[in-house]
Amino acid sequence: MHMTSANRVSRPDRPVIPFQNGDHMDQKTFHRLYLQTPEGFKAELIGGIVYLASPTKFWHGEPHARAVHWLHTYKDQTEGLRVFDNATNILAEDSEPQPDVSLLINPECGGQTTFSDEGYVIGPAELVIEIALSSANIDLHAKKRDYEKAGVREYLVILVDSQSVAWFVRGKKGFTALKAGADGVYRSRVFPGLWLEVATMFEDSSRRMMEVLGKGLTSDEHATFVEKIAARAKKIKRRPPTENGSHAAD
């Protein structure tokens, strides 16, 4: 482990941060040190490198809040899903990010994540969203590589400066770009009915954004997906538990 923050002098009025931007370490070391940081401090481990978060400004906070609202509305109409805001995600031996927003399928409904007893998400969420302003270079490269390697199924980067998005979906050889339809609407492949017209993400009112999502939620593809999730849950529930008490995978 390479640490450049050693030999600091502790001051009562200034909490000691056990690492600095650019430090190299594994996930277990990062997690142990992170537990020593003060409340509200945020850092991420991406590809074995520590990235410290800058103070969040309203240019980031507004689309972030809108993305949470968008996903929560979808989740409320789709049983078996969960939405997380800045939840620590343990991905790999060298990766522990805190995605801005994530949408996942519950393990008991066939999802690919689990949860630790301490309250952390373990494994790749089905959909991860990052709001990119000053972090755009990291989100589109280092983070994208980690999410792709870990098995995230869709990755959506909301690019604030250009008021655009980069949406990636997992294919046989990793991420490929998801394109909008002829009507300008992006349609998730992992979560049928999760529709987004990009311009509406940046408008003062979320009314149009929710109207587009509403059309997705009333689509046949969404209805089929809801039935599929319910069928998965019943199938897993019927399965005999393994030795550790969980249900065996397909």
N, C-alpha and C positions, 0 to 999 in steps of 0.2 A: 504494500500500500504506500502511495506517495502522499505525504501530508505536508503542506506548506504553512500550516497555521499553528505549529508547535511553539512552545516557549512564550505563550501569551501571559500577561499579567492580569489576574482576575481583579475586577473592581466591583464593589457592591452595587453601584448604580448602573453598571454596564454589563449585561450578561455575556458570558464567553460563548462565542459560536465555535463549535469544535471543528469546523471545516470552512474552506473558502472556495470561491468559484474556481473551477478547473482542477480541484483535487481528484485524484484517481483512487478508487477503492472498490471492493466488492459489495454486494447488496447487504450481506449480513453486518459488515462493519458500518456501512452507511446507516442502516436502520438503528443499530445500537447507539451511534452518535446522535442521530436525529432525536432520539428520545430524551437527550439532554438539553435540547434547544428550548427557548422560551415559547410560551403560547403565542400563536399567530405567526411564528416564523415559518417560512416555506422554502424548501429546497427539493430538488429532484435528482435522481441518479439515472442518467441516460447513457447507455453504452459504457458504463464504468466510470463516467465523468460526472462530477457534482456541478449542478447549475443552481445558483441562488436566484430566487425570484425578486424582481423589482416591485416597488409599491404599485398597486393596481389603480389605474386611472379610469375615469368614467368612459373613455373611448373603448376600453376593454369591458368594463362592467356592464354596459347597456346591452351589447349583443350577447354577452354571457347570460344575463338574466333572461333574455328573449329565447335563447337556445334551451334553457332549462324549462321555460314555460311551454315551448313547442314539444319537447320530449315528454313532459309530464302529461300534457293533454293526450298525446298518443298513448302513453302507458295507461291512462285512466280508462281508455276504451279497448285495451288489449290485456287480458288477464295473463299473469305469469311473468311480468316484466318488472324491472326496477330501474330507477334513475338515480344517479349519484352526481353530486357536485363537489369537485375537488377531493374525492376520496383516494387515500393512498392505495396504490395498486402494485402489489409485488408480482413482477412479471418474470424475472429470470435472475441468475446469479450476479448479473451486473446491471440490473434495471429495476428501479422503483420510482415510477413517475406518479404524479398527481394530476390525472386528466382534468381539464376544466369541467367537462360534462361527459358522462358515459351512460349508455343504455345497454342493459344486459337481460338475458333470459335467465330466470331462476334455475338453479341446479336441478330442482325437482321437476322442472318442465323441459329438461334436456339442454340447459345452458352449459357453457364451457368454463364457467368460473366457480370458485368455492369461496368460503369466508372463514377467516381464522377466528379463533376464540377471542383474540384481542380486537377484532372488528375491522380487519383489513381485507381488501379484495385480493384473492389469489388467482392468478391466471388472466388470460386476455378477455376483456369484455367484447361483446359482439359489435358494438358501435362506440367509437371514441370521438369526441369533439374537442378541438383546441381552438381558442380564440387567439389569432395571431396579429400582434402589433409589433412591438419591439422583438418579440420571440419568433417572428416568422421564419428566419433562417434555421433555427433549431427545430421548429415544428415541422418544416417541410423536408428536413434532412435527417438529423440524428434521431429525433423522436419517431419519425416515419419509419426509419430502419428498425428501431426497437419494436414498435407496434407490429410491423410486418413480420419480423422474425418470431415474435411471441405467438402470433396466430390471431390477432385482431381481425375481424371479418370485414369491417368497414371503418374508414378513417376520414373524418370530415374536418377540414381546416377552414375556418372562417377568417378571411383576409380583410381586416378592417380598413387598411389604407386604400385598397383598390375596390372595396365594397364588392368582393367576389368570393367564391369558394373554390377549394380544391377538394374533391370528393374521390376517395379511392376505395375500391372494392377488391376483395381477395379473389384471385383466380388460381389456376393450376400452378403458375410460376410466381405467385406473390401478388402485390398490389397492381391494379391497372386503374386508369382514370375512368370514373363514372361520368357519363355525359348526360346533359339535360335533354329532355324530349323536344320535339319540334315546337311545343308550346312554351318552352323555356322552364319547364318544371323538372326538377330532379326527383327521381323515384327510387327510394332505397330498395335494394335487392334482398337484403337480409330481413328487413322489416316492411313487408308489403303494406302499402297505404301510408307510409311515412313520406309525405310529399313536401317539397320546398321550392318555392319560387324565390330565387336569391334576392332580388331587389326588395322584397317585402321584409327581409331580415333587418334592413337598415332604415326602414320608414319610421316616422314618429309613432304611428299607431300600428299595433300588431293585428288589426282587424283583417287585412287582406291575407296576411300570412296564415291566420287561423282559418280563413275561408278555403284556401288551397288545401290545407291539412284536412279540413272537414270533408272535402271531396274524396280525399284518399281514404278516410275512415269509413266512408259509405260505399267504397268500391268492392267489387266481388273479390278481388285479390286479398283485401284485408279480412273479409269474412272467412275466406278459406284458411288464412293464416291463423285466425283465432281458433277455428276448429282443430287445426293441426297441433297447436300448442296444448289445447285441452286433451287431445288424444295422447300426446307424449306424456303428459302428467299422469293420466290414468295408467298408461303402460308401465311407467317407472314405479308408480305406487304399488302395482300388482307384483313387481319383481321381489323375490326374497332378498333380505338384507345380507350383505357380506359380513365377514368376521368383525369388521370395525363398526358395523351398524349402518353403513351407507348402503345404497342400492347399486348393484352392479351395472356397468355401462353396457350399451349394445355391442 
